[in-house]
């Protein structure tokens, strides 16, 4: 958006590679602070079928040609580009009613999600266009018929329908994992704050970083887009449960089994433990958390606290502490540094929230709210301002409204409980929530509350004096953790690290012989033909190595001296290795070699010691000891290239790659005694 607060612009959709203003009268959107007209929003006249085709045929084709790591590099470059322009977004964000602190969560939180997914993809996903999800599954006695699960890109689009409260983060937190998965995105922001989303998308387009068709924007309604969705597409929705129910039963979605992920607003709760006294640090932490969630984004968060569940003996103290803390909250123009809480997004949203408060007052007493505090800028009549509101429901188990209707604003209902089981019952009355918090320093109490709440919540935060300084807060979803919840919250999952990427991929089981599976997966499969040459694999650079290159070492007989010397060097004098009498009564029936001695001895058998292209050992994974090795047994090792991955070089580094080697240690009877993988850094021939 390029206009000032007093100007009005007609927003454009970015569709099929060009900016297209909507036709018709459209919807006039007002500034949340002063009620001034800001933008006209319309998608009328847009070719929604063309949007879908462009996403699949142009965006999807381009994205599927890239690996996970290549897409991750683009995501990081985009995040850097947006960070450099974040102040432009803050200027627009103030019009939505968000303070600088609120905008930080939305703008920099959204950009941070791009950074996070870029790092996670490069760290946890292969530099490939697919993911081998599990180890080889043996499906036959002879080993010639095996299975795998592979994750491959869907050949459709992701339609992301977002809520008004987070016009930047809401878009980017969905875009990041779907883009990493190779799925082109069509973003539909809520009309009320679409002008901020449009401003960010304009910056994304101007950057030229993403392939054409990877991201399209619809400002306004979705028209007949749902009629053009197909089996390979995915829909994600954030908003009210009522709207989600209506959209997910669209006839075309049902007929084509289009996945629909819902993240709906919920009646989230916070529980104060019975063990917490007024003097305990946890009491103040509890009050601070509740007040913070009420004033952050003026309570307009799907994760905001709605129900405050406290021991009956602490109820009056909690209400008074909230009253005192909220009294210091300054309200007004969010662009001012001395304002802590801005307005709701519109007068309509404020009026709807006031109606819900009136419904709640039928079963709860108003303790705070309803008055018009002095504003530091802004307009009470034309803006969406609403004072923080606290209600008290003395008999919450007998009440209905506090567990059924959600005030999407700065409103909480305090509910007393008698006993932990009653606290759990109250929290679960929300019929499924995105998040709940437990505030206690009593670990057994925390355990009882957690397992009482877990099945009804997507996330549970346990807050106490030990984690408070570093806690990200009740209402802050993180890229690494699942965002979503069961029941009323929609039953969907967003974020959650690589789990979210996998949501946009197709899981396919493949059954084949070992050599064919190796060709498909690009990695070593037990039973496939191996390549054994005179040249030791450690003498080959990364580019020369091939999956299946292998070496079978000479044998080494394990002696008593080996066991005694290793015990002396390592300090491991466990009886099974060093005590002849005790070892006879052990499960082995004799003294056995240390497992780590076998690993060390195997390295001595297969390592080529002279300087060469192998630069470093990255580590060891999946170690399993299968059969004991005693004095007089002979071992040897087979080392095989399992998989390869090019490593992104830093400017001052030589080009390298990571090679994973499968290691199998066998005894004189060709029985497997140990198996594991090692990772080595290997020099490449060129960049």
N, C-alpha and C positions, 0 to 999 in steps of 0.2 A: 504494500500500500504506500503510495507516495504523496498522499494529501495530508493537510493539517487537520487538527481536531475539529475545525469549523467548516471544512469542505466535505462534500459528498462525492463519492466516486462509484461508478458501476463496476462491480467486480467481474473479472473474466475467469473462465475455466481454461485450464491448459489441457487441450484434447487433440490427439492425432498430430502432435508436434507444433501446435500453434495456439496462441491466446485468442479466445473467442468470448466476447461479452454476451451475456444472456439477453434475450429479447423480452419484450413485454414490460408490464409495470414493475414486476419483481417485488421483493420485500425490502422495505426501508428499515435499516438497522441503526439504532441510536447508541451514542456514547453512554456508558454505564454511569459516568460521574455527573455529567451536566445534562444528559438527555439530548444532546445535539445530534442531528443526523450525521452519520458517518459513511454509510455505504448502501447501495442498492444491490441486492443479491437475486440473481435469476439464472437458471440453466435452460430456460425455454429456448427452443430452436436447436439445441445440441443434438447431434447424431449419436445416440447412445450405443447403437449397434456398431458404429464406426469406432467408438471408444474401445469397445471390447475387442474388435478385430485388430486394431492398432496395437493394443497391449499384447495380444497373443502372437501376432504375426511379426511385428517389428520388435517390441520390447522383449518378448519371451525368446525369440530366436537369438537376439544379441546376448542376452544374459546366459543362456544355456551353453554358449560357446566359451564362457569363462569358467575358471575353477573357483572353488570357495575362497582361496587365498587372493585371487585377482579381484573378486568382488569385495573382499574385506579391505584390500588396499584402496579401492574406490571409496568405500565407506569412511575410511580414516581421512582421506583427502577431503571428502565432503565435510566431515566434522570440523576439520581445521579451517576450511573456507567459511563455514557458518560462524565459527567462534570469532573470527576476525570481523564479522559484521553484526555481532550480537546486539550492540547498542542501538542499531536501527530497529531491531525487533522489540527492544525494551520500550522505545518511544511509542510504538503502536500498541504494545501490551497494556500501557496505562489506560487506554480507552476502554479496555474490557473490565476495569475495576481492580486490576491486580497491582499490588504494591511491588516495589523492587524485589522484596523477599519472595513474594508469590511468583513473580516473573522468573526469578532464578530457578525455582523448581520446574517451571514450565519450559523455559527457553534453554537454560544451561543443563537442566536435567535431561531434556530431550536430546541435545547435542551429545551429552555424556553417554547416552545410551548407544549412539552411533559408535563412539570410541570403544565402548565396552564390547559390542558385538563384533567389531573389527578385530579386537584382541582375542576374544573367545574363539572366533572362527579360525584364526591363524594358529592358535594354540591347540584346539581340540578337534579340528576337522582336517582332513587330508587336503593336499594341494591337487585335488581331483574334482571331477564333476559329479561324483557319487560318493556314497559312504558305505563301506563294508561294516555292517552293524555288529556282527558277532563272530566268534570263532567258527571254524569249519565244523559242521554237524555230520557225524558219520551215520549214514542211513542204511548201510549194508554190512554184512559180516566181513566180506573181503576187502572193503574199503574202496571199491571202484565206483560207488554211487554215494555222492556227498551232497550236502545242502549248505546254503548261506542265506542270510537276509541282507539285501541291499536297499539303500535309500537313494532314489533317483528323483530329479526335478519333475514336478508336475508341469504339464504343457498347457497351463491355463493362465489365469490372472488372480490376483488377490484384491478384492473389493473391501476397503477399510472405511467403515462408517463410524465417525467419531463424535464425541460429546462436546458441548460448548466450553466446559470448564478448563480443559487443557488443549488449546488449539495448536500448540507446537509439540509438546511431549506426547500427546495422544496420537498424533500422526507419526512421529519418528519412532516411538516404541513399537509400533506395529510394522512400520516400514523396514526397520533394521533387520529383524530375523527373516522376513519374507524376501527381502533383497538378497541376503546372504544365501537363501535357498534357491535363488534364481527365478523367482516368481515376480513378474511385473506387477506394479501396484496402481490401483485407481483409488484415490483418496477423496472421500466425501466428508468435509468438515461440517459441523453444526452451523446453521445460517447465522446465528447471533454473533459469533466470533470468527466467521470465515475470513474476514479481512486480515487477521493476523496470520492465519494459515496461508492465505494467498501471498502475503509478503514474503514468507519464508520459502514457499515454492518458487517464487520469482527468483530469489537468490540461488536456489538449487539449479534452476534452469540456466541462469546466467553463468554459473560456474562451468558448465560444459563438461562436468566430470562424469555424469551418468550416461549410459547408452540411451539413445532416443527410444522412447516408449517404455522405459523402465519405471517412470512415474508420471501419472496424469492426475489432474485435479478437477473436481466438479464442485463449483460454487452454486448452491441451490439444490433443488430436488433431484432425485435419481431418475426421474422420468420412467421410461420403460426398460431401464438397464437390467432389471431382474429378469425380464423376459429373454435377454440375450446371454444369460449365464449358462455355462455348460458343466459337464461332469468333472472336468479337470480344474475348475475354478474353486476358490475359497472365499467365504464371506466372514469378516469379523465385525462385530458390532459392540459399541460402548454407549450406554444410555439407559433409559428406563426399561424395567422388566416388561411393561405393557407393550412398548414399541417393539421390543425384541420378540415377544410372542407373536405379534402380528407379522413381522417380517419373515421369521423363520418358517412360517407355514405358507409362504408364497407357493402357488401351484407348481411353478417351474422348478423351484428349489427342491420341492418334494419329489417331483417326477424324475429329476436328474440326480438326486442324492447329493446335492452340493453341500459340502461341510459348512456349518454355520457356528462360529465361536462367539459366545455371548459373555460380556463382562458388564453386569447390570449393577445399578446402585443397590446398596444393601444397608440394613440396620446394624452397623458395626457397633461393638460394645467394648468397654474397658472395665476390668474387674479389679477392685482393690482387695488384696488378701486380708483375711480375718486377723492375721498376725501383725498387721501394720498398725502401729500406734500413731497418735498425733505428732509425737516428737520424732518419729523415725524419718530418715531421709526419703524413704519411699512415699510418704504422705505428700510431701511437697512435689516430688517427681510426678505423682499421680495428678495433682491439681494443675501443674504446669503443662502436662501432656494434654489434658482435657481442654484447657484454655487455648493452647496452641492450635489444636485441631479446630476449635470454634472460629478462630480469627484468621487462620491461614486460608487464603482464597475465600474469605468470608463464609467458611463452612461449606463451600461448593466443591467438595471432593467426594468421589465415589467411595473413598476409603475413610472419610471423616467419621469421628465418633458421634453416635446418635444416642446411645444408651450408656449411662454411667452407673455401674452396679457396685454398690458399696455395702459393707457390714452395717446393719441397722444402728449399731452403737456409734458409727462414724458419720452417719448421714448428715446430721445437722452441721458438724464440723466441715464436711466437704462442701456443702452449700455455701457456708459463710466464707470459706477460703476461696471458692470460685468467685463469689461476689466481690471480694476484696481485690483479687487479681484482675478481674475483667474491668473493674472501675478505672484502672490505669490505661486502658486501651484507647488510643486516640483514633478517631475516624475522620475521613475526609478524602481529599484528592490524593490518590495513591502515588502521584508523581512527586509529592512533597516528602522530604526526608523525615519529617516529624509525624507522619501518619503511619500507624501500624495496621490499620484495617480499612480496606476500601469497600465499595458497594457490591451488592450482588450484580449479576451481569445485566439486569434490566429491571424496570419497574414491574413488568409482568412476573418475573421470577420472584421478586420481593413479595408481590401480592399473593402469589401461589403459596409461598412459604408461610405467610401470615395466616392464610386459610388453614393450613395444616396445624399451625399452633393452636388455632381455635378448636380444631377437632381434638387435639391432645388435651386441652384444658377441660374437656368433659370428664377426663379420668385423672387429671394431674393438676396440681396447684402451681400457678405462676409465681416464681420466686424472684426472677429478675428479667427485665425486658419490657418492651412496649413503649418506652419513653424515647424522645428524640434528643439524643446527645448533641452537644455543640460540634459542628463540623469544621474542620480545618480545610476549607475549600469543598466544592461540590454543591449539589442541590438536592434537598430532601424530597421535593415534589417531583422533579424530573429524573433524578438519579435513582439507583436501586438500593439505597441505604437501608439497613436494618440493624438495630442494636442487638448485641449478644443476648440470648434468651435462655434462661434456665428454668426448667419445670421440675416438680417433685411429685412422684407417684408413690403414695404410701403403701398400696397393696398391688404391686406389679404382677403377681401371679394371677390376680383376678381381673386385671386390665387387659384390654385388647389393642387399643389404638397405638400405644407406644411400641408395640411389636409388629404393627401392620403398616402404619403410614410413616413416610419419611419426610421430614422437613429438610429440603435441600438448601440449607443456609446455616447461620450461626446459632443453632438450637440443639440443646441436649435435654434429656430427661433423666434425672437422678432416681435410682431405684434401690431401696434397701433390701438386703437378704438376711436370712437367718440360717447359717450353715453353708458349707461349701457346695453340697449337693443342690441347694436352692439357687446358689449363684450360677452353677452350671445350667440348671433348668431355665433360668431367666435368659442367659446368653443364647441358648439354643432356641428360644422362642422366636428368634429372628428368622428361622427357617432357612438358614444358610447365609453366610456372610463372607465378604472378602477378607476381613481381618478382625482379629480381636487382640487386645492387649491384657496381660496379667501383670500386676504390679505387686511384687512381694520379694522379700529377701529370704523367705522360708522355702528351702528347696523341696521338701516333701509336699508342702502346700502347692507349690508351682507345678509339681509333677501331677498331682491329683487334678488340678484345674486344667492343665494342658490336655491330658487324655480325656477329660470330660468335654472339652471344646473342639478337639482336633477334627473329628469327623464332620463337623458343621462349619468349618472355616478353611479358607484357602491358605491363610497365613496366621500365625500366632506369634506375637512379640512378647517376650518376658523381660520386663524392665525392673532394674534394681540399681542400687548404688554402685555396683561393680561395672555395669555396662552403660550407664547413663551418659557418660561423657562422650562416648563414641557411637551411641545409638543414633540411627538415622530417623527414628520416630515412627509412631504408629501408622501414619498415613502416607508413608513414602515407599512405594513399590520399587524394588531394585532389579536391574537387568539379570542378576544371577539367580533370583528367586522367582518362583511362580507367582503370577498376578492373576487372580480369579478366585472363584469360590463355588461351592455346591449350592443346590437348591435355588432360593430366591436370587442369589448372586449370579445365576446364569449357567452354572455347571461347566464353564469353559476355563481355559488356561491361556494366559499370555505370559511373555517373558519366560523366566526359568532357565536362563542360559541357553545351551544348545538344544534343550528340549523344545524351545519355541521354533527354532529352525526346522527341526524334524517334523513339526506340525504341518509345514508347507511342502514336505517331501512325500513321495509315495514309497511305502515299504513293500518290497516284492521279494518273495522267496524264490530261489533258483535251485534247481536240482540238476546235477551233471557229474561227469567224471572229473577226477582231480586236475588233469591238464586243461580241460575246458574252463573249469572254475578259475584256474590261475590266469588264463588269458582274459577272462571277464573282469576279475578283481584286480589284476596287476600285482598280485602278491603270491607268496609261496603257499601251496596247499599240500598237506601230507599225502604222499602217494603219487605226486606228479614226477615226471622225469627230471633228474638233476643233471647239472653240467659240472663235470669234474675235469679240470685241466691241470697241466703241469705248473702253470703260474698260480701262486698262492693268491686267494681273493684279496688279501690285505695289500698286495702289490698293485692292485688295479685302482684307478681313480673312480670317482663317482659315475662318470659317463660310461666307463668301460664295464662296470659291474652290471649284471643282469639278474633279475629274479630267478632263483634256482641255481645260481652259481654256488658250489658246495665243496667242502673238503672234509674227508674222513681221516682223523689223525691216527697215529700209531698208538699202541696200548701202553699203559703204565700200570704196574702192579703196586697196590697199596701195601705198605709195610707198617710194622709197629712203630718204627722210627718216625714215619710220616705223622702218625697220630700223636705221638708224644711231643714231637717238635712243634706241631701246629697248636697243641694245647699250651705249650710254653710260650709261643709267640703271641697267641690270641688271648691267653688267660682263661680260656674256656676249658675247665676241668670237670665238666659234667660227667657223672659216674658212668654213663653208657659208653664213654670214650676212654676213660682212664682207670676204672675200677673193675678188675677182672671178675671178682666174686659177685659184686652187685650186678654187673652186666649180664651174668648168666641167668639171673632171676628177672631180667627185664623182658620187654616184649620182643627184643631182638635175639635173646638167648646167647649173645656173645658181644664182645667189644666191637664197636663200629666206628667208622671214620666220621669226622665232623662233616655235616652237609656243606659248610662253607669251605672246607678243605677241598671237597670235590669241585666246587665252582672255581677255586683258585687253581687246582691242578688242571682243570679243563682249559683254563686260560693259558697255562703254560704249554699245553699240547697244541692249541690252535693258533696262538699269537705268532705273527712274524715279527721278530724284534727289531729289525733294522728300520731306520727312518724311511718313511714312505707317505703315500697319500692319506692314510688313516691318521687323523690329527689328535683325536681325543675320544674318550669313552663317556657318553652322555649318561649312562645308567643301565640298570638291569630291571626287567619287569617280568611278572608272571612266574616267579620261581616256585617250582614244586619238587619236593623230594618224594620219590615213588617207591624205591626199593633200597634197603640198607646195603652198605658196602663194608665188608669186614676185612680183616688182615688176610692178605693172600689173594684177594679178589683183584681182577684187572679191569681197568676202565679205559674208554676212549671216547672221543667227542666228535660229533658231526656239526659243522658250522655251515649254515645256508643263508643266502640272502633272502630275507622274507619280504621286505618292501623298501622302497626308496622315496625320499621326499626332498625336493630342492629347498634350500634354505635361503630366505631373503637376505642378501648381503648388505651390511652397512657400507657407507661410502669408502671407508678406509680398510675394509676387509677383503680378503681373497674370496672368490666364489666357492661355496661348499654345499654339501647336501647331507641329510641325515639318512643313514642306512640302518635298518633294523635287521638283525641276524637271529635266526632261530637256532638255538643250541640244544642238542640232545646228547646226554651222557648215557652210555650203555655199559653193561658189564660183560664178562667173558661168555655169558650165555645169550648175548644180544638182548637182554632185558633192559628196558628203559629205567634208569635209576634217578635221573633228574632232567628237568626240562625248563627252559626259560628263554627270554629274548634279551639281547643287548643292543644298545643304540650307540652308534659311533658317528662322529663328525668326519666326513671324508671330503677331501679336496676335489673340486671339479676341474675339468680340463680347461673350461672357459666360462665366461659369464653368459 
